[in-house]
């Protein structure tokens, strides 16, 4: 295949899209899947950004409107430059969306996902007023932990890497040098004793388990050792020893035990980022003892005997664990000692694992910069109290996220990506590249301002029109109470509506968005959750209630972002309900009209007819194989169809169906067919909810 060039010929939106193809570029390890050639403003934006990076520009801004294909532009820039890249996203939902899209663009390269692995996290804290100590409590998502370990492995081993990360990437993890030093390198013919291999795996925090062979464990059968590497979800390694020499290495499926291939070499990475060589751990124990003695003298001199006793008891227990096992609960609080850093030194983070020429993208940068700024201060306030009252040594303060100034020092070449750049990007933007014209020819939404007096009744009329056309609606309110009342009112008026609020967890949030796209319901009500990165082409109307109430949620940038949610639909409209036009509204409407005029002019000049985006509904985070994603999407479609069927049933039909399902459920349970029984149970719950709703 001939190498593609940055100045690809744009294809107008009205022409039939050609079949996708893989494209490669000179000196680049990436193989980019192009479902379509760059179009609209994309070719110019790609060429300018690539040129800027090659010219040594440290900061650039991609001012890309919603639906202009910013992710595709980023993928093209990465592929042309041929350098590792990290893409920061402001939340897990948007990160999952980006990860999913980059995997489609780079199916043959390493696309990784690095976000917080906590499903639930209660940090250690102390409330002096009530003498209340709150123990750290957390629930770790096993799949995301595996993806984090996979990300660090990929970035250390290969150049064709794209990591999608959240602000979690500026929190401390183990030092890359220690992580590399603790690897176990297996080679056929290499010297390796059975006892040494087991001891090394234990030092790498793998657990021996003959019964439950799962991720992060190993099992031993004579001279055969099976290891389930922590960074893999569906691959294990078996090495056979003979006379203290590795005779063979095989990769196998841990579920079926089927051998997939024999390999001459394999590297097993540590089971945790917090692994430290034995000599470093023992050296850290001595420096921790020294710091403990100094702190105990301080508390005794101050007459704080309770704090001194508390600190000594807790720290001595941790020291015992470190000496015997090499790790302890809350080991991250001793990071400074384990890494040999000086007081106040920044912790090692994911950015330290990246090569020096890595490119950094900050997606929705107007949000990301604020987040990066805020992380350090919140963490510091909580830990200072723990140190003052003897729960932790002062060195625990160095287990922290990076300060923004430290993150700036680690910025290599950065591209800010936003439809509404904030002050920081404006001050640091060496080159601003506009991407206003969409490849599809779609225009920014038409903006209407209507009086707020009868906003709820008016929005109900609009919803009915959109639902008849098979389109979806987003409504944003100012308060949680207003959102709840509006959802209740719309429900009473026969509208299929859901309410998205801050208590909804990441996975459920993704499912709600997917169900909206599938048509399980037609209207989504939210507060500050509808702004960035919600990719819902089916949405043709965005209604902003109380748009004239000045404040964070109705500021110029927030309004532009919210209006942009309707920009992926050919009939996109935004209605701002307000009794008077504020300065923020004026600016937001003005900027939307400026973009709309530019897009219309481009379409007329190139003879383009705007066409809506047709985008398949997919799971954002799935395993390694796409069949799983397709199967889950199919199940979601079936659930949505079942919901629609239930909505249309009469009470008599409902009663008959409930009896049938109860019988079916019990039959499946008797036959030990628990999955089918669970499906029947879920359908029953849906029907009973419908009956209760009708009765109420």
N, C-alpha and C positions, 0 to 999 in steps of 0.2 A: 504493500500500500504506500503510495507516495506521501511524504510528510505534508501535513496541512500547514497553512501559513496563518499568522494572526489576522491578516486582512481578508478573511473569508467574505465571499459575496453575499450580501444580505438577501433573504428571500421575503417577498412581501407576504403579508398575512392572508391575502385573498387567494394566493396560489395553493395548490394541494401540497400538503406537507410530504416531503420525500421520506422513504423508509430510513430508520436510524442506521448509523454505522459507527464503528470504532475509528477514532483518529489518533495519530501519534505525532509527536513533534521532535525535531532534532535535539539530541542530548537530554531528552526527558524520559524518565522511567514510567511515566503515567500513560495509560491507555484510556482515553476519554470516550465514553459512549455518548454520541450526539444524536438524540432522537430527532433533532432538526438543526439546520445551520443557524448561527447567530443572526438575529434580525432586529429591526427597529433601531434603537440606540445601542444595542449590544456590541456590534462589531467595533464601533468607535470607542466605547467604554473599555472594552477588552484591550484594544491596541494601546490606548493612552495609559492604562494602569500598568501593563507589562513594560511599556517604555519607561514609565516613572520608576518602577522597581529597578530596572536595569541601569537607569541613570543615577541610582543611589538615593532616591527620595525616601526619607524616613517615614513621613506621614503623608497619606493621601486619603481623600474622602470620595466614596462612591455614593452620590446623592441619587438613590434609586427609588422610584415611586413603587407603591404596592402593585404586585402583578407584572412588574417589568422584567422578571427573570433574574433577580440579583444573584440567586444561588447558582444559576447556570453561568452567569458572568464570572463569579468567583471560581467555579470549577474550570472554566476555560483559562483563567489567569494562572491557576495552580498548574494545570497541564502544560501550558506553554513555558512557564518558568522552570518546571521540573525540580522544584525544591519542596521539602517537607513543609506542611502548613498546619496551623492550629486556628480553628474558628471558634471564637467565644460567642455564646448566646446568653441572654439575660435570665432564662429560666429553663427548667427541664423539658417543658412541653415544646418550646421552640427548638431546643437542642435535639430532641427526638425527631422533630420534623426535618431539620437540616441533615441529621445523620441518615435518615431514610432516603432523602434526595441525593446526597453525595454517594450513597451506596449504589444508587441507580446509575449515576454518572461514571463511577469508578468501580465496576463490579470485579475487575481483575487486580485491583490495588488494595492496599490496607486502609480501610476507613474505620476509625476507632471512635469510641464514645467514652468521655471522661466526665462524669458528674458525681455528685454526692451519692454514696451508696447507702445512706440512711433512709429507710422508710419512715422511721420515727427516731427522733433524737432529743433527749432531754440532757443538756449539758450539766456538768457538776456546778453547783452554786451554793452560796451561803447567804441567808437573810439575817443580819445581825439583830434587827429589831425584834425578831421572834425566836432567835437562837435556833434557826431551822437550817439544817444542812440537807441539801438535795443531792442524792447520789446520782452519778451519771447513769443514764438508762438509754438504751438504743436498740433498734431492730435493723439489722443489716440485710439489704437486698442482695442475695447471693449472685444473681445474674449480673447485676451492675458491678459488683466487686470483681467478677471475672472479666468484664469488659474493661475496667480500669487497669487491671494487670496486663491484659492483652494490649492496651494502648502503650504502656511503658515498654513492653517487650518489642512491639513493632517499631517504635521510634528509636530504640537502641540497635535494632537489627537491619533496618532497611530505609531507603530514601523515598520510596513511593508511598508516603503516609499522609493522611489527612485526619487530624484529631478534632472532633467536635467536643467542646468543653463548656462548662459553666464556670461561675466564680469559684467553684470548688478547687479549680486548678491553682489558686493562689494560696491554698492552705498547705501546711507542711506535710511532706511524705518523706520517706527515707532518702538518704543521699544516694545519687546515682552510682558513685564509686563503690559504696558498700553493697548496693544491690547487684552490681556487675560481679563483684568479688565473690559473692555468695552463690553464683550460678553453679550448676553441676553440668559439666560438659562430658557427654558420653561419646566414645568413638569405638567402633568395632576394632578389636585388637589392642585397645588401651588397657592399662593396668587399673584394676578396681576390685578391692576386696569386699566381701558381702557385709561385714561388720562396719567398715568405713562408709560404705554406701548408705547403710541405715542411719548411722550417726550423722552423716551430712544432710540427709533428708530431714531428720529431726531438727537440726540446726536451722534449716530453711523453713521451719514451722509447718512441715507436713506431719500429719498424724497417721500412725499405723492403725489400720482397721482391716481385719480379715473378713468381717461380716458385711459392713456397709461401705462398698467401694464408691466413693463420691469425690467430687472436686476437692483438691487439697489433701487427699489421703494416699497411702501406698499400702501394698500388701506383699508379703514375702512367702514364697513356696519353694523351700530349698534354695537352690541357686538362681531361681527366677524371681525377679522383682518387678511388680507392676506399679506404675505411678500415674495418678490422674492429675496432670498439671493444672495449677490454679487458674491459668490464663485461658484454658480451653474449656468449652462447654460440651463437646461431643467427640473428644479425642483423648486416648490414653496411650502410654508408652510402656513397652515390656522389654527389659534387657536381661539376657541370660548370661550367667558367669560360668567359667570353667577354669579352675586352677588360678583364681585371682586375675582373670582376664575376661574382657567383655567379648563373648562369642557371637552374639547377634543382638540387633535392636529392631523392634517391630512396632509399628503404630497400629492400634486396634480400636474397635468400637467398644466403649465400656459397657454398653447395654447388652449387645449380642455376643461380644467376645470375638467377633469376626476380624481376622487380620486384614488390614487395608493395604499395607506395604511394608517392606523391609527397607531400612535406611542405614547408611554408613555412619551417620553422626546425628546427635540430637542434643539440644540444650534445654535443661530443666531450670526454669527460673524460680526464685523464692515464692513461697505461698503468701507472703505479705510484703508490702513496701517497707515495713518497719523491721527489717532483719539487719543484724549487725554482726560482724566477725567476732569470734570469742575474745580475742585479745583486746578489741575495742570495748567490749562489754565490761571486761574486768577492769580496764583503765577507767571507764565511766563510774564503776562502783566506788573507786577510790576518790574521785573528784566529788561525787555525790556525798560521800561521808564527810569530806572536808567542808562542803557547803552547809551540811546539816549541823556540824559542830559550831560553825560561825553563827548560824541562825539561832541555835539553842542558847548560845551565850547572849545574843541580843535580847531574846525573850526573857531570859532569867534576869538580866540587868534591868529590864523594864518592869519586872515584877509580874510578867504575864506567864504564870506557871501552867495554867490550863492549856494555853496555846503551845507552850514548849512540850508538854507531855503528849498532846495530840499529834504534833508534827513528828516527834521522835517515834511514836508507835506506828504511824502510817508509813513513814519513810523506811524504818528498819524492816518492816514486812516486805516492802517493794525490793529492798536491797537483797534480802534473802532469796526472793523469787528470781531476781536477775542473776544472782550467783549460781543458783542451782539449775534454772531452766533457760536462762538467756533472754527471757521476756517476762513481763508482768502486766497486770491490769493497769491501764492508764500510762503505758510506756511512753506515749507521745509527750508526756510532761517532762521527760528526761532527754528530749531530743538534743538539746544543746550539749549535754555531757556525752551522749553517744556519738554525736558527729564531731566532737572536739572543737566546736565553734566558741567564739568569744561572747561574753554577755552583750546583748543588743544586736548580734549578727542576725541577718534574715535567715529564716529556715529554708532548707532545700525544698523546692516545689516542682511541679510538672515542667515548668519553664526551664529548669536546670537540666532536664533530660533532653531538651530539644537541641539540635545542632545550631551553630551560630548563624547559618544562612537561612533559618526557617522564616517563613512569612506568617504574619499574624493578621487575622481579620477580626474586627470587633463588630459583630452583627447587632443591629439596633443599638448603636454606640451611644446614643443619647441616654439610654438606660444603663448600659454597661459601665460607663465611666463613673456614674453616681454609685453604683453597687461596689465597684472596686475601691472607691474612696471610703465607703462606710464600714467595710468589714473589720478593719483593724480596731477602730474605736469601740465598737460594741463588744468585741472579744476582750479588749484590755480592761474595760470597766468591771466585767464579771470576775476576771482572774485576779485583779488587784485585791478584791475582798477576800478571796480564798487565801491569798498569800498573807494578808494582814492578820487573819484569824488562825493561822497555823495549820491550814488544810493542805497547803502546798509550799514547796520551796520557791524562792524568788525566780529560780531558773525556769519555772513553769510559764513565766510571762513570755519566754522566748519560743514557746510552742504557740504559734500565732499565724494568722494570715499575713501576707506581705502588706506593708504600708504602700500607699499609692506611689510615693516617690521611688520606692524599691521596685515596684512593678514597672514604672517608667524606665528604670535603668535596664530592665530585662526586655523591654520592647525592642524588637529588631527593626524590621521594616513593616510598618503597620498600615492597613487599609481600613478606615472607618466606613461602615456600611449603614446608612440610615436614610429614611425619607425626610427626617426632620433633625438635621445635625444640631447639637447643642453648642454652648459657648466654647467648651474645651476643643471640640473638633474645629470650630471656626478659627480659634487662635493657632492651632497646630496644623491646619490643613495646608500642606505644601502645594498640592494640586487637587482641585475639586472637579470630579468627573460627573457630569449629569447623565442619568439614565431615565428619561421622562417618557420616551416613546416606547410603547409595549410592542413585542413581536406580534401579538394577536391583533393589533390595531385598536384595542379597547381604550375607551376614554375614561378619564377620571369621572366620578359620579356627578350627576347634576345635583346641585345643592339648593334646597328650598328652605325658607324660613317661615314658620307658621306660629300663630299665637299659642302660648302655653296654657291658656285658660281651659280649653277643652282637649288637651293633648292626649289623654287616655282614650277617649271616644274616637278621636281622629285616627289614632294609631291602630285601633281595632278595625276600622274601615279599610285602612291600607293593608293590614294583615290579610283580611279576607280576599282582597283582590290578588295579592301575591300567591296565596295558597291555591287559588283557582288555577293559576298559571304554573303550579308545581315548583314555586320558588320559596326560598327561606328568608327569614327576617331576624336581624339582631337588634335588640333594644338595650340601651345603656341608661341607667338611672344614677342618681347621686348617692342614695343611701340603701343600706341593706333592707331596712323596713319598707321603703318604697318598692324595691325589687320584689320582695315577698308579697306585698299587697297586689302589685300589678300581675304577678304570676297567678295568684289566686283568682283575680278578676277575669283574666283571660281564660283560665281553666273553666270558670263558671259559664263563660260565653262560648264554650265548645271549641276553644283553640288548643291544639296540642302544643304545650309549652313546657320548657324546662328552665330551671334557674341555676346559673353557674356562680358559685360564691367561693370565698377564700378557704372554706373548710373542706372543699372537694380535693382529694389527693390527686397526684399527677396521673396515675393510671386511669382513675375514674374520669378525670377531666378529658383525657385523650379519647376515652370511650364515648363521652357525651358529644364531643365534636364529631366523632365518626358517625354516631347515631343521627345527628342533625343532617349530615351529608346524605345518609342512607334514607332519610325521610321518616324515621321513627317518630320524630316530632318536627314542627315547622318553625317554631319561634324560640330563640334563646335570649333570656334576660340576664344581664350582668351589671357590674358596677365598673371596676377598673380592670376587668379581665378580657375585654374585647378589643384591645388596642393593637399590640404588635404581634405579627407573625401568625395570625389565625388564617390559614389558607382554606377558605370555604367558597369555591366558585359558585355554589348554588345560591349564595346570599345576594339578593337583588335590592334589599332595602335595609338601611341602617337608620334607626330612629334615636335621636339624642334628646332625651327629656331634660327640661330645665337647663337649656344650653346657655342661658344668660346669667347663670350663677357663677360668677368669677371665682377661680380657685384652681388647684392642681388638676382636677379632673376635667375642667373646662378651659384650660390654658390653650394657647395657640397650637403647641406641638401635640397635645392630647387630642384636640379636635381634628387636626389634619390626619393623625393616625386612625382615629375612629371612623372618619369619613372614608378613609382608604379601604376599610373592610368591604365596601360594596364595589370596589374597582375591578374585581375579577369577573363581573357579570355584565353582559351586554346591555342589560336594562338597569344598571346600577344607579340608585338614587339615595341621597342622604337628606333626611328631614331634620332640621334643627328647630325644636320647639322653644320659643323665647318671646317675651313681651317687649324686649328692646334689644338692639344689636350692640354687643359689647365690642371693645377694641380687639380682643382675642378672636371673636367670631369674624370680625371684619377682615383681619389678617388671614385667618384660615380659609375663609371663602375666597379671598383675593388670590391666595397661592394656588388653591384648587382650580380656580378659573384660568389662571395663567398657564398651568400645566395642561388643562383641557384644550385651551386655544392652540397651544403648541402641537398637541397630539392631532387635533383636527386638521391643522395646516399640513402636517406630515402625511396624514392619510389622503388628503385631497391631492397633494403633489405626487403621491405614488400610486394613486388609484386603489387604495386599500379599503375594504369593507370590514368593519370591526366584527370579530366572531368571538363567542364566549369560550372560556377554557373548559375543555373536557378532560377531567382528571380522575383516574380511578381511585376508589376509596381503598386505602391500605392501612395495615397496622404500622404504627410509627416505629416501635421497637419490637423486633422479632429475633428469632435465633439465627443460626447460620444459614439454614435452608429456607428458600422462599415459599416452598409448599406449605409450611406452617402458617405463613402470613396469608396465603391464598385461602387456606382452610378456615382460618379465623374470620377472614373477611366474608367468606361464604356463610359461616354461622351467624355473623352479625346481620347479613342480609335476610337470612331465614328468620332471625328474631324480630327484625323490623317488619317483615311480612306477617308474622304471627300476631304482632301487636296491632297492625292495621286490621287484620281479620277479626280480632277480638273487639275492636272499636265498633265494628258493624253488626255484631251479634245482638239478637233480642235476648230478653231475660230468660225466656223458655229455652232457647238454644244454649245459653250460658250454663244453665242448670244441668242440661243433658251432657254437655261437654265436660263439666266438672266431674260428674259421676263416671264417665268413660275414662278420664285421666286418672282418677283415684284408683280405679280397678287396674289400669295399665301399670301405674306406679308400683302397686303392691305385687303384681305379677313379676315385674322386672326384679324387684327386691328379693322375692322368693327364689328366682333363678340366679341370684348373685350378679345380676347385670346392673351394677350400681351407677354407671355413667348414664345409662338410659333412664334409670329410676330418678336420677337427679334432674335430668332434662324434663321429665314429666312433672316433677315437683315444682320446677321453675315456671312451667306453663300454668300449673294449678295456681301458684301464687299470683300470677298475672290476672287470671280469670277471677279469682276471689277479690282482688283489688278492684276490678271492674264492677263486680256485683255490689261491693260495699259502697263504691262511688255512686252507683245508680240508686242504691237504697237511700244514701244520704241526700 
